[in-house]
């Protein structure tokens, strides 16, 4: 509510003396000399569109909180998220392996890297990070801690596992990791494995501490199963899947990669054309240049920013002479949010994320419900991964990723007061 109120304030005409007192727009040439009123946003139309998107995302969260009020609903939510990630991964891997491409809104989606239905492989990787987090959390929720007493029971359990939902879920996770590695996104892969290590280590250490004084064989068995599952994920994904798909190609891109998207218009007729999108290699340092040049925007518009969705216009006044290309987004979610909604809006986002993390940690450490623990793990891992990735990319500016991130962010609230 406060976030949308801030965006609404940005498009309300105010006395120009007020807007000039808030920031340095007059010195930067964003206002005329003969106007009595001005909006905080330098482009009210773009901010109105931004506000509409915020309303839609808020409505999705409200629907989730209203309709998902039972354990089965949470499970079906997890299944749908995993299926969407599985579908994206399969599209990305098949297109990359076959060398095929497709047109989307007259854009030729040719790319030597896996990208699914996303234009950028990096945004494709960001989406898979969230679906993988939900899938891993759902898998943890299914660890029941039952220990077989005899070899016959073990054999029966293994055979039953082959035709169970766990087997399908694990296969889906493997395919999604293959898709993530196939994207060859440097920070996408690094953020996923880092978040798995960070949240996995945190879960194992504190779960061990929490169960030290509990004489519960099932609880300890579940803990051992969780440790084994997380360890197997790291080993299998890094050494086996990475060796097959090619982690070395991701490492190679750490030395020489490009984020600057170029386009060429290929005329297909007298009145039509196809835009071909491709990525040209550049260094890691070049990727952060836009964020570095955008920092003065935060300094000049510190409190309420330049208006939601206006970075593509504001940056033109701050980019150095000789800057090549059109910068619609800065490759840093934190800088883009701070520049568009100011430190006030940025603080609201920080508080929202921090409260969700706190609720997830409490569920992970104190809940005896394995579903709640698994979904709390998913929320923590998804948030951690996208925050790491957000330092060098703009995943949260993509509507599909932003919507899924909010759902992951709200998972701990969905788990409160669930019905059987």
C-alpha positions as CSV (number, residue, x, y, z in Angstrom):
1,X,0.0,0.0,0.0
2,X,2.7,2.5,0.9
3,X,4.7,1.5,-2.2
4,X,1.7,2.3,-4.5
5,X,1.0,5.5,-2.5
6,X,4.5,6.6,-3.2
7,X,4.1,5.9,-7.0
8,X,0.8,7.8,-7.0
9,X,2.4,10.8,-5.3
10,X,5.1,10.8,-8.1
11,X,2.4,11.6,-10.7
12,X,0.5,14.3,-8.8
13,X,1.2,17.9,-9.9
14,X,2.9,19.8,-7.1
15,X,4.2,23.4,-6.9
16,X,7.5,23.5,-8.7
17,X,9.1,25.0,-5.6
18,X,8.4,21.8,-3.8
19,X,9.8,19.5,-6.4
20,X,12.9,21.7,-6.8
21,X,13.4,21.5,-3.0
22,X,13.3,17.7,-3.1
23,X,16.0,17.2,-5.8
24,X,18.3,18.7,-8.3
25,X,16.0,18.5,-11.3
26,X,16.2,22.2,-12.1
27,X,20.0,22.0,-12.3
28,X,19.8,19.0,-14.6
29,X,17.3,20.6,-17.0
30,X,14.3,18.4,-16.2
31,X,11.9,21.4,-15.7
32,X,11.0,24.5,-17.6
33,X,11.3,28.0,-16.3
34,X,7.7,29.1,-17.0
35,X,5.8,26.2,-15.2
36,X,4.1,26.7,-11.9
37,X,3.5,23.0,-11.3
38,X,5.4,19.8,-11.9
39,X,5.3,16.1,-11.0
40,X,8.0,14.4,-9.1
41,X,8.2,11.9,-12.0
42,X,10.1,13.3,-15.0
43,X,7.7,11.2,-17.2
44,X,4.3,10.8,-15.6
45,X,3.1,8.5,-18.4
46,X,5.9,5.9,-17.7
47,X,5.2,6.1,-14.0
48,X,1.5,5.5,-14.6
49,X,2.4,2.4,-16.4
50,X,4.7,1.4,-13.6
51,X,1.9,2.0,-11.1
52,X,-0.5,-0.2,-13.1
53,X,2.1,-3.0,-13.0
54,X,2.5,-2.5,-9.3
55,X,-1.3,-2.8,-8.8
56,X,-1.4,-6.0,-10.9
57,X,1.5,-7.6,-8.9
58,X,-0.2,-6.6,-5.6
59,X,-3.5,-8.1,-6.8
60,X,-1.6,-11.4,-7.5
61,X,-0.3,-11.4,-4.0
62,X,-3.7,-10.6,-2.6
63,X,-5.3,-13.5,-4.6
64,X,-2.5,-15.8,-3.4
65,X,-3.1,-14.9,0.3
66,X,-6.9,-15.2,-0.2
67,X,-7.2,-18.4,-2.2
68,X,-4.2,-20.4,-0.9
69,X,-5.4,-21.3,2.6
70,X,-4.9,-25.1,2.8
71,X,-1.9,-27.4,2.7
72,X,-2.9,-28.9,-0.6
73,X,-3.2,-25.4,-2.1
74,X,0.4,-24.7,-1.2
75,X,1.5,-28.0,-2.7
76,X,-0.3,-27.2,-5.9
77,X,1.3,-23.8,-6.0
78,X,4.7,-25.4,-5.7
79,X,3.8,-27.9,-8.5
80,X,2.7,-25.2,-10.9
81,X,5.9,-23.1,-10.2
82,X,8.1,-26.2,-10.8
83,X,6.2,-27.1,-14.0
84,X,6.7,-23.5,-15.4
85,X,10.4,-23.8,-14.7
86,X,10.6,-27.2,-16.2
87,X,8.8,-26.0,-19.4
88,X,11.2,-23.0,-19.7
89,X,14.2,-25.2,-19.2
90,X,13.1,-27.7,-21.8
91,X,12.4,-25.0,-24.3
92,X,15.8,-23.4,-23.6
93,X,17.8,-26.6,-23.8
94,X,16.0,-27.9,-27.0
95,X,16.4,-24.6,-28.8
96,X,20.1,-24.4,-27.9
97,X,20.9,-28.0,-28.7
98,X,19.1,-27.9,-32.1
99,X,20.3,-24.4,-33.0
100,X,16.7,-23.5,-33.8
101,X,15.1,-20.1,-33.1
102,X,11.7,-18.5,-33.2
103,X,10.1,-15.1,-33.6
104,X,8.3,-13.3,-30.8
105,X,6.7,-10.0,-31.6
106,X,8.9,-9.7,-34.7
107,X,12.1,-10.3,-32.7
108,X,14.3,-13.2,-33.9
109,X,15.2,-15.0,-30.7
110,X,18.5,-16.4,-32.0
111,X,21.1,-17.0,-29.3
112,X,23.8,-19.6,-28.8
113,X,22.9,-19.8,-25.1
114,X,19.8,-21.2,-23.5
115,X,17.1,-18.6,-23.0
116,X,13.7,-20.2,-23.1
117,X,11.0,-17.7,-24.0
118,X,13.1,-14.8,-22.5
119,X,15.0,-12.5,-24.7
120,X,18.0,-12.4,-22.4
121,X,19.6,-15.7,-21.1
122,X,20.4,-13.9,-17.9
123,X,16.7,-13.2,-17.2
124,X,16.0,-16.8,-18.2
125,X,18.5,-17.8,-15.5
126,X,16.9,-15.5,-13.0
127,X,13.5,-17.1,-13.5
128,X,15.0,-20.6,-13.1
129,X,16.7,-19.6,-9.9
130,X,13.3,-19.0,-8.3
131,X,11.6,-22.2,-9.7
132,X,14.6,-24.2,-8.6
133,X,14.3,-22.8,-5.1
134,X,10.6,-23.7,-4.9
135,X,11.4,-27.2,-6.3
136,X,14.2,-27.8,-3.8
137,X,12.0,-26.5,-0.9
138,X,9.1,-28.8,-2.1
139,X,11.5,-31.7,-2.2
140,X,12.6,-31.0,1.4
141,X,8.9,-30.8,2.4
142,X,8.6,-34.4,1.2
143,X,11.4,-35.8,3.3
144,X,9.4,-37.7,6.0
145,X,12.2,-39.2,8.0
146,X,10.9,-42.8,7.9
147,X,13.6,-45.3,8.5
148,X,13.4,-48.8,7.1
149,X,13.9,-51.6,9.6
150,X,14.9,-54.3,7.2
151,X,16.4,-54.7,3.7
152,X,13.1,-55.8,2.3
153,X,11.5,-52.5,3.5
154,X,14.4,-50.6,2.0
155,X,14.0,-52.4,-1.3
156,X,10.3,-51.7,-1.3
157,X,11.0,-48.1,-0.5
158,X,13.4,-47.7,-3.3
159,X,11.0,-49.3,-5.8
160,X,8.2,-47.1,-4.6
161,X,10.4,-44.1,-5.0
162,X,10.9,-44.7,-8.7
163,X,7.2,-44.2,-9.4
164,X,6.6,-41.5,-6.8
165,X,6.2,-37.8,-7.1
166,X,9.6,-37.4,-5.5
167,X,11.3,-39.1,-8.5
168,X,9.5,-36.8,-11.0
169,X,10.3,-33.8,-8.9
170,X,14.0,-34.7,-8.7
171,X,14.1,-35.3,-12.5
172,X,12.5,-31.9,-12.9
173,X,15.2,-30.3,-10.7
174,X,17.9,-31.9,-12.8
175,X,16.4,-30.7,-16.1
176,X,16.1,-27.1,-14.6
177,X,19.7,-27.2,-13.5
178,X,20.7,-28.3,-17.0
179,X,18.7,-25.3,-18.3
180,X,20.4,-23.0,-15.8
181,X,23.9,-24.1,-16.8
182,X,22.9,-24.0,-20.5
183,X,22.1,-20.3,-20.1
184,X,25.8,-19.8,-19.4
185,X,24.8,-16.9,-17.1
186,X,27.8,-16.1,-14.9
187,X,25.9,-14.6,-12.0
188,X,22.8,-16.7,-12.5
189,X,24.8,-19.9,-11.9
190,X,26.9,-18.3,-9.2
191,X,23.9,-16.9,-7.4
192,X,22.1,-20.3,-7.5
193,X,25.0,-22.3,-6.1
194,X,25.9,-19.6,-3.6
195,X,22.3,-19.4,-2.3
196,X,22.1,-23.2,-2.1
197,X,25.3,-23.3,-0.1
198,X,24.4,-20.4,2.2
199,X,20.8,-21.4,3.0
200,X,21.7,-25.1,3.0
201,X,24.6,-24.6,5.4
202,X,22.4,-22.4,7.6
203,X,19.6,-24.9,7.7
204,X,21.9,-27.9,8.5
205,X,23.9,-26.1,11.3
206,X,20.9,-24.6,13.0
207,X,18.7,-27.7,12.6
208,X,21.5,-29.7,14.2
209,X,21.6,-27.3,17.1
210,X,17.8,-27.3,17.4
211,X,17.6,-31.1,17.5
212,X,20.6,-31.8,19.8
213,X,18.4,-32.2,22.9
214,X,15.5,-33.8,21.2
215,X,15.2,-37.6,21.5
216,X,13.2,-37.9,18.3
217,X,14.4,-40.6,15.8
218,X,12.1,-39.4,13.1
219,X,13.3,-35.8,13.5
220,X,16.9,-36.8,13.4
221,X,16.3,-39.1,10.4
222,X,14.6,-36.2,8.6
223,X,17.6,-34.0,9.3
224,X,20.0,-36.6,7.9
225,X,17.8,-36.9,4.8
226,X,17.9,-33.1,4.4
227,X,21.7,-33.1,4.7
228,X,22.0,-35.9,2.2
229,X,19.6,-34.2,-0.3
230,X,21.4,-30.8,-0.2
231,X,24.8,-32.5,-0.5
232,X,23.7,-34.6,-3.4
233,X,22.3,-31.5,-5.1
234,X,25.6,-29.7,-4.9
235,X,27.7,-32.7,-6.0
236,X,25.3,-33.9,-8.8
237,X,24.7,-30.4,-10.2
238,X,28.3,-29.1,-10.2
239,X,30.3,-32.2,-11.0
240,X,28.0,-34.4,-13.1
241,X,25.5,-32.1,-14.8
242,X,28.0,-29.3,-15.1
243,X,30.5,-31.7,-16.7
244,X,28.0,-32.8,-19.3
245,X,26.5,-29.4,-20.2
246,X,29.6,-27.4,-19.8
247,X,30.3,-25.3,-16.6
248,X,33.7,-24.5,-18.2
249,X,31.8,-22.3,-20.7
250,X,30.2,-20.4,-17.9
251,X,33.7,-19.9,-16.3
252,X,35.0,-18.8,-19.6
253,X,32.3,-16.1,-19.8
254,X,33.6,-14.8,-16.4
255,X,36.6,-13.6,-18.3
256,X,35.0,-12.3,-21.4
257,X,31.2,-11.6,-21.7
258,X,28.9,-9.0,-23.1
259,X,25.8,-7.5,-21.8
260,X,25.3,-4.8,-24.4
261,X,22.5,-5.9,-26.6
262,X,22.7,-4.8,-30.2
263,X,20.0,-5.1,-32.8
264,X,20.0,-5.1,-36.6
265,X,17.0,-4.7,-38.8
266,X,16.8,-7.2,-41.5
267,X,14.4,-6.2,-44.1
268,X,12.1,-9.0,-45.2
269,X,9.9,-7.0,-47.5
270,X,9.0,-3.5,-48.6
271,X,7.1,-2.7,-45.4
272,X,8.2,-5.3,-42.9
273,X,11.3,-6.2,-40.9
274,X,12.6,-8.6,-38.3
275,X,14.7,-7.4,-35.4
276,X,17.5,-9.8,-34.7
277,X,18.7,-9.8,-31.1
278,X,22.1,-11.0,-30.1
279,X,24.8,-10.5,-27.5
280,X,28.4,-9.5,-28.1
281,X,31.1,-10.4,-25.7
282,X,32.5,-7.8,-23.2
283,X,34.3,-7.7,-19.9
284,X,32.8,-7.9,-16.5
285,X,33.9,-4.3,-15.7
286,X,31.9,-3.0,-18.7
287,X,28.8,-4.6,-17.3
288,X,28.9,-2.4,-14.2
289,X,29.7,0.8,-16.0
290,X,26.0,1.8,-16.4
291,X,25.4,1.3,-12.6
292,X,28.4,3.4,-11.8
293,X,27.3,6.2,-14.0
294,X,23.7,5.9,-12.6
295,X,24.7,6.4,-9.0
296,X,24.7,10.3,-9.4
297,X,21.0,10.0,-10.1
298,X,20.4,8.7,-6.6
299,X,22.5,11.6,-5.3
300,X,20.5,14.2,-7.3
301,X,17.1,12.6,-6.6
302,X,17.6,11.1,-3.1
303,X,14.2,11.1,-1.5
304,X,11.5,10.2,-4.0
305,X,13.5,9.4,-7.2
306,X,12.8,10.4,-10.8
307,X,9.6,8.3,-11.0
308,X,8.9,4.7,-11.5
309,X,9.9,3.4,-15.0
310,X,11.8,6.5,-16.0
311,X,15.4,5.2,-15.9
312,X,15.6,4.9,-19.7
313,X,15.0,8.7,-19.9
314,X,17.0,9.9,-16.8
315,X,20.2,8.0,-17.8
316,X,20.5,10.0,-21.0
317,X,21.3,13.0,-18.9
318,X,24.0,11.2,-17.0
319,X,25.7,8.9,-19.5
320,X,29.1,10.1,-20.6
321,X,29.8,11.4,-24.1
322,X,30.5,8.6,-26.5
323,X,28.3,6.2,-24.7
324,X,27.1,3.5,-27.2
325,X,23.7,2.0,-27.3
326,X,20.3,2.6,-25.6
327,X,20.2,1.8,-21.9
328,X,16.6,0.9,-21.0
329,X,17.7,-0.7,-17.7
330,X,20.8,-0.6,-15.6
331,X,22.3,-4.0,-14.8
332,X,21.8,-3.5,-11.1
333,X,18.3,-3.8,-9.6
334,X,19.3,-1.9,-6.4
335,X,20.6,1.1,-8.3
336,X,17.6,1.2,-10.6
337,X,15.0,1.0,-7.7
338,X,16.9,3.7,-5.8
339,X,17.1,6.0,-8.8
340,X,13.4,5.6,-9.7
341,X,11.7,5.6,-6.3
342,X,14.4,7.2,-4.2
343,X,15.8,6.0,-0.9
344,X,12.3,6.2,0.6
345,X,10.9,3.6,-1.8
346,X,14.1,1.6,-1.6
347,X,13.8,1.4,2.2
348,X,10.2,0.2,1.9
349,X,11.4,-2.7,-0.3
350,X,14.2,-3.5,2.1
351,X,11.8,-3.6,5.0
352,X,9.4,-5.9,3.1
353,X,12.2,-8.3,2.1
354,X,13.7,-8.2,5.6
355,X,10.4,-9.1,7.3
356,X,9.8,-12.0,4.9
357,X,13.3,-13.3,5.6
358,X,12.7,-13.0,9.4
359,X,9.4,-15.0,9.1
360,X,11.1,-17.6,7.0
361,X,14.0,-18.1,9.4
362,X,11.5,-18.5,12.3
363,X,9.6,-21.1,10.4
364,X,12.7,-22.9,9.4
365,X,14.1,-23.1,12.9
366,X,11.0,-23.5,15.1
367,X,8.3,-25.1,13.0
368,X,7.7,-28.9,13.3
369,X,5.7,-28.9,10.1
370,X,7.9,-30.3,7.3
371,X,5.9,-28.5,4.6
372,X,6.4,-25.2,6.4
373,X,10.1,-25.8,6.7
374,X,10.5,-26.8,3.1
375,X,8.6,-23.7,1.8
376,X,10.5,-21.5,4.2
377,X,13.8,-22.9,2.8
378,X,12.4,-22.1,-0.7
379,X,11.6,-18.5,0.2
380,X,15.1,-18.0,1.8
381,X,16.9,-19.5,-1.1
382,X,14.9,-17.7,-3.8
383,X,15.4,-14.3,-2.1
384,X,19.1,-14.9,-1.5
385,X,19.7,-16.0,-5.1
386,X,17.9,-13.1,-6.7
387,X,19.5,-10.5,-4.4
388,X,22.9,-11.8,-5.4
389,X,22.0,-11.9,-9.0
390,X,20.4,-8.4,-8.8
391,X,23.8,-6.8,-8.2
392,X,24.6,-7.3,-11.9
393,X,21.3,-7.7,-13.6
394,X,17.7,-6.4,-13.8
395,X,15.6,-9.5,-13.1
396,X,13.0,-7.7,-11.0
397,X,12.2,-5.4,-13.9
398,X,10.9,-8.4,-15.8
399,X,7.1,-8.9,-15.0
400,X,7.1,-12.7,-14.9
401,X,10.2,-12.8,-12.6
402,X,8.9,-10.0,-10.4
403,X,5.5,-11.8,-10.0
404,X,7.2,-15.1,-9.1
405,X,9.6,-13.3,-6.7
406,X,6.7,-11.7,-4.8
407,X,5.0,-15.1,-4.5
408,X,8.2,-16.6,-3.1
409,X,8.5,-13.6,-0.9
410,X,5.0,-14.1,0.5
411,X,5.4,-17.9,1.1
412,X,6.0,-17.6,4.9
413,X,2.7,-15.6,5.1
414,X,0.8,-18.2,3.1
415,X,1.9,-20.8,5.6
416,X,0.3,-19.2,8.6
417,X,-2.9,-20.8,9.8
418,X,-3.1,-23.4,7.0
419,X,-6.0,-25.8,7.1
420,X,-5.5,-29.4,6.8
